[in-house]
Structures are given as C-alpha cells and as structure tokens.
Amino acid sequence: MALFVDVVTITVKAGDGGNGCVSFHREKFVQAGGPDGGDGGRGGDVVFLASERMHTLMDFRYKRKFTAQNGGDGMANRRSGKSGEDVVIEVPPGTVVREKATGKLVLDLYEPGARKVLAKGGKGGFGNQHFATPTRQAPQFARPGEKRDVIELTLELKSIADVGLVGFPNVGKSTILSVVTAARPKIANYHFTTLQPNLGIVKQGDDSFVLADIPGLVEGASEGVGLGHAFLRHVERTRMLLHVVDISGSEGRDPLEDFDAIMKELEAYGDLKNRPMIAVANKMDLSGAEENLVRLKEKLAGTGVPVYAVSAATRRNFDELMYATAAMLRTCPPAEPFEEEALYDIGDLAAGEPFVIDDQDGVYFVSGREMDRLIDSVNFDNEESLNWFHRSLRRLGVIDALRERGAKEGDSVVIGEMEFDFID
C-alpha cells in the first residue's frame, strides 16, 4: 500500500520581474538615436490546482521546492522581455495551504479542479525609453524588475466526505465501511489497523453519499496523544458523524464511557461535538450487548442523537442505519470551504512602508523595498541619473523625512551599499 501523507512543508517562490533595458537606437546614418530600451517581462505566478488524480501528499516528500520562471530582461528596439511561466502545484482536493510562519490559512482547495493563485510574479522594470524628457534625452538608467521572496508553506489534507465514522480503535468502523460500500479497508483484530482515512460511496435507494472511516481516536487525541490531530483533521469537513461504540464491551471498556471520551475529544478539537450524529451500537452479536444497549439509549434519550444497533460481523440492521443516515444528511447544511486569509504579497510595496529611517550616531540609514529598487535603478556614474535619483528621493518624501529626523546639510545618509552627504 502506498504511503499516506497528509501534512508536508514546502517552499514556493514566484518569478522575479525582468529588468528594464538601457539601449539607444542605432542605425546607419543616424548618429544619435533616442533611447529604445524595452521593458522587462512579468515573473510567473505560483498556482495551486486541486487534482482528482491525487489522493495523498506523498509526492511532496520528494519535491519540496517550487519556483516560477523569472521574466526576461528588456531588449533593444523597444522589445519587452518574455513573461515567465507559472509554476502549477497539483494537490489532492481537500488540501488547505497555510503560511508556516504565521499559521494563516491562505488557500482552501476544496473543489476538485479548483485553480488558485497563491503569489503573483514580479512586474517587469521599465526600460530607459520611459525616462526620456525634453531636458534628459539620453537616460542611462532603467528600472529593475520586482523581486519575489521564498515563502514557506504547510499543506494539510483534510478528507472530503459527507459522513465520518468515529470511535475508539477496534470498534468495527472499517468492517462497517466494508459492509455498506465497495471499499476494502485493511481489517484486523488489533488497535490502529487503520492508519489513514478510507473512503467509500454508499448507495441507498435514490441517495448516495461519501462515507469516511476515520482512524480510531484515543483519549487525549485533541492534544496530540496517539495520532491525535492526524485523525481529527479528517473529520472537519464531514457534514455528520456516525459515532460507533463497541456495545458489547469486548475490549474491556464501558461503551458509555467510550462514548463520553470521544465526545470530549471532538469538543476539544473544535465544533465537532455539535455535528449531526447517529450513535451506532456495533457488535450486537456478542454477549452483554443487549444490556449495554438499554443503558446507551437511556443515556442519549432527549439529546436528539438516535441509536441504531447493528452487527458488522452478521451484517444486521445496516439498511435501516443507512436509510436513517441518508435522511439526516438531507437536513444537514452543505459543507463550506474554510475562510481564506489574504497572503501578504511580499512584492506589493503599497501594502507596507516604502522606507524606514534609522538614526545611529549621526548617520541616517534609509531602508525598505522601495529604496532597494531605487538604488538598483541608478547609474551613479551618470549625472542625469544622479539628478533623477535625488528628485525621486524628494518625490517619495525621503528628504522631508530626513529633515524631520534632524538631518542637516553634510550629514551622512546610507541607502543600501551607497553612502552620501545629505543635501537639502
């Protein structure tokens, strides 16, 4: 059996924008052509696709880094660089994507075939043709493309099923799944036979629904005891639950105490305790089952949780249980995807401060993504480019901000790796 993997960590990076080109028109008999540097191409996006051909995140054990193609640099004769190709990451339907650093849920690939952009590629930089003016006819500079940083993500697979089978290990969930569907899960008489969710389709009359055998829970599962969250995450999307108990107590436990223990874990994990539920009293063919069934019905009287007695070994009463499940499912609200939060686009300068000033011993350090891009755009050996640089600092408010911080004529200002005197 293939290894089942439902949580992985990967890194992704959208493509950088291509750099603008510094070029001047060259033609026979034309001695001084104007600037004709083309723009850089846009970087590729990071795209996620919910693919029905995938059922586990196992592939990400072998490939963890995904990088979109960078945009091409601009060229002479006003030719723009080629746009970078997107990187498309296929995941199983039901996968949620979180930013690892913050835990923020940024994508929910709930619908099969869903295609969502996680991070957009950087914009290409302008070529020098854009910086020509009546007084600056030969600009020796162009803008670099926007850069994109690496993002670390956590992928979690949460099974998509209408109904979930929950209960302690070895209460007969896998056997029930094999009886009512065509699924053939591994079945054995020891705990934790099931180490991954098994799904099957139930067809009952005109109704059909997906039933998931969720691996057995233990006390403390919501806190990570046993396989803990590895089990409970697969219950989150189910619309209703079939809570299976070993009504005979063949494992040496009290079925009522088992019921309470599982309910406690469902409550601790989230709102799972309030999901519509049917209690399934399994192993009715064993001694002690009748007495315990009476106790369970008395316990759940008035709670709205119906009790159905079945025997997976003898296939007893499953038609009644499945009809009741289908009827209850018709009253349940449809499953909804998780709410997505916007991922901070690390290349979107408008989303944050364009620059920050830090004063250390009379030296003013100006930093920020906009400053990095500005420095990269300047040809410090060209007087026109230096004049444009100074005007850009005024336009961005850097000069005014330095003055407010106390900078005086001749004070040292550092931007990136460049140091120069403050000139008001």
ChimeraX attribute file (.defattr): number of C-alpha atoms within 10 A of each C-alpha:
attribute: neighborCount
match mode: 1-to-1
recipient: residues
	/A:1	3
	/A:2	6
	/A:3	10
	/A:4	13
	/A:5	17
	/A:6	20
	/A:7	18
	/A:8	17
	/A:9	17
	/A:10	16
	/A:11	16
	/A:12	21
	/A:13	25
	/A:14	30
	/A:15	31
	/A:16	31
	/A:17	31
	/A:18	31
	/A:19	30
	/A:20	32
	/A:21	31
	/A:22	23
	/A:23	25
	/A:24	20
	/A:25	15
	/A:26	15
	/A:27	9
	/A:28	5
	/A:29	6
	/A:30	9
	/A:31	9
	/A:32	11
	/A:33	13
	/A:34	17
	/A:35	25
	/A:36	24
	/A:37	27
	/A:38	27
	/A:39	34
	/A:40	34
	/A:41	29
	/A:42	30
	/A:43	30
	/A:44	27
	/A:45	25
	/A:46	24
	/A:47	19
	/A:48	23
	/A:49	20
	/A:50	22
	/A:51	19
	/A:52	13
	/A:53	11
	/A:54	13
	/A:55	17
	/A:56	20
	/A:57	20
	/A:58	17
	/A:59	14
	/A:60	18
	/A:61	12
	/A:62	7
	/A:63	10
	/A:64	14
	/A:65	14
	/A:66	17
	/A:67	18
	/A:68	23
	/A:69	22
	/A:70	29
	/A:71	29
	/A:72	23
	/A:73	26
	/A:74	31
	/A:75	20
	/A:76	20
	/A:77	16
	/A:78	20
	/A:79	17
	/A:80	26
	/A:81	23
	/A:82	19
	/A:83	23
	/A:84	23
	/A:85	19
	/A:86	20
	/A:87	20
	/A:88	18
	/A:89	16
	/A:90	19
	/A:91	28
	/A:92	25
	/A:93	25
	/A:94	23
	/A:95	26
	/A:96	22
	/A:97	24
	/A:98	22
	/A:99	19
	/A:100	16
	/A:101	10
	/A:102	8
	/A:103	11
	/A:104	16
	/A:105	20
	/A:106	18
	/A:107	23
	/A:108	25
	/A:109	24
	/A:110	22
	/A:111	17
	/A:112	15
	/A:113	16
	/A:114	13
	/A:115	16
	/A:116	16
	/A:117	14
	/A:118	18
	/A:119	23
	/A:120	23
	/A:121	29
	/A:122	27
	/A:123	25
	/A:124	30
	/A:125	28
	/A:126	27
	/A:127	31
	/A:128	27
	/A:129	27
	/A:130	17
	/A:131	18
	/A:132	15
	/A:133	10
	/A:134	6
	/A:135	7
	/A:136	12
	/A:137	14
	/A:138	22
	/A:139	25
	/A:140	25
	/A:141	27
	/A:142	28
	/A:143	25
	/A:144	28
	/A:145	29
	/A:146	25
	/A:147	21
	/A:148	22
	/A:149	13
	/A:150	14
	/A:151	17
	/A:152	16
	/A:153	22
	/A:154	18
	/A:155	22
	/A:156	24
	/A:157	25
	/A:158	26
	/A:159	26
	/A:160	23
	/A:161	24
	/A:162	22
	/A:163	26
	/A:164	28
	/A:165	27
	/A:166	27
	/A:167	28
	/A:168	23
	/A:169	23
	/A:170	22
	/A:171	26
	/A:172	26
	/A:173	31
	/A:174	27
	/A:175	21
	/A:176	20
	/A:177	23
	/A:178	20
	/A:179	17
	/A:180	20
	/A:181	15
	/A:182	13
	/A:183	19
	/A:184	14
	/A:185	19
	/A:186	12
	/A:187	15
	/A:188	13
	/A:189	10
	/A:190	9
	/A:191	13
	/A:192	17
	/A:193	16
	/A:194	20
	/A:195	15
	/A:196	19
	/A:197	22
	/A:198	22
	/A:199	23
	/A:200	19
	/A:201	17
	/A:202	20
	/A:203	16
	/A:204	14
	/A:205	9
	/A:206	6
	/A:207	13
	/A:208	13
	/A:209	16
	/A:210	16
	/A:211	26
	/A:212	28
	/A:213	29
	/A:214	27
	/A:215	29
	/A:216	29
	/A:217	25
	/A:218	20
	/A:219	17
	/A:220	17
	/A:221	22
	/A:222	24
	/A:223	13
	/A:224	14
	/A:225	12
	/A:226	16
	/A:227	18
	/A:228	20
	/A:229	17
	/A:230	23
	/A:231	23
	/A:232	23
	/A:233	17
	/A:234	24
	/A:235	27
	/A:236	22
	/A:237	22
	/A:238	23
	/A:239	23
	/A:240	26
	/A:241	26
	/A:242	24
	/A:243	22
	/A:244	29
	/A:245	29
	/A:246	30
	/A:247	33
	/A:248	24
	/A:249	19
	/A:250	16
	/A:251	12
	/A:252	8
	/A:253	12
	/A:254	15
	/A:255	25
	/A:256	19
	/A:257	11
	/A:258	20
	/A:259	18
	/A:260	11
	/A:261	18
	/A:262	25
	/A:263	18
	/A:264	17
	/A:265	21
	/A:266	22
	/A:267	14
	/A:268	15
	/A:269	17
	/A:270	12
	/A:271	10
	/A:272	22
	/A:273	16
	/A:274	12
	/A:275	15
	/A:276	19
	/A:277	23
	/A:278	21
	/A:279	22
	/A:280	24
	/A:281	26
	/A:282	26
	/A:283	25
	/A:284	21
	/A:285	17
	/A:286	15
	/A:287	13
	/A:288	14
	/A:289	21
	/A:290	16
	/A:291	11
	/A:292	20
	/A:293	21
	/A:294	11
	/A:295	14
	/A:296	19
	/A:297	17
	/A:298	10
	/A:299	11
	/A:300	14
	/A:301	11
	/A:302	9
	/A:303	7
	/A:304	10
	/A:305	14
	/A:306	14
	/A:307	20
	/A:308	19
	/A:309	22
	/A:310	23
	/A:311	21
	/A:312	22
	/A:313	15
	/A:314	11
	/A:315	13
	/A:316	16
	/A:317	13
	/A:318	17
	/A:319	13
	/A:320	12
	/A:321	20
	/A:322	18
	/A:323	15
	/A:324	14
	/A:325	20
	/A:326	20
	/A:327	12
	/A:328	15
	/A:329	20
	/A:330	10
	/A:331	10
	/A:332	13
	/A:333	9
	/A:334	12
	/A:335	15
	/A:336	9
	/A:337	14
	/A:338	15
	/A:339	10
	/A:340	14
	/A:341	12
	/A:342	11
	/A:343	14
	/A:344	12
	/A:345	16
	/A:346	17
	/A:347	21
	/A:348	14
	/A:349	14
	/A:350	9
	/A:351	10
	/A:352	13
	/A:353	11
	/A:354	17
	/A:355	17
	/A:356	14
	/A:357	17
	/A:358	13
	/A:359	14
	/A:360	8
	/A:361	5
	/A:362	13
	/A:363	15
	/A:364	22
	/A:365	17
	/A:366	18
	/A:367	17
	/A:368	17
	/A:369	18
	/A:370	18
	/A:371	19
	/A:372	17
	/A:373	17
	/A:374	17
	/A:375	17
	/A:376	16
	/A:377	23
	/A:378	20
	/A:379	17
	/A:380	15
	/A:381	9
	/A:382	12
	/A:383	12
	/A:384	18
	/A:385	21
	/A:386	15
	/A:387	12
	/A:388	18
	/A:389	18
	/A:390	13
	/A:391	13
	/A:392	14
	/A:393	15
	/A:394	14
	/A:395	11
	/A:396	14
	/A:397	13
	/A:398	19
	/A:399	19
	/A:400	14
	/A:401	16
	/A:402	20
	/A:403	14
	/A:404	10
	/A:405	13
	/A:406	11
	/A:407	21
	/A:408	15
	/A:409	10
	/A:410	11
	/A:411	14
	/A:412	16
	/A:413	21
	/A:414	17
	/A:415	17
	/A:416	16
	/A:417	7
	/A:418	9
	/A:419	13
	/A:420	11
	/A:421	14
	/A:422	17
	/A:423	14
	/A:424	12
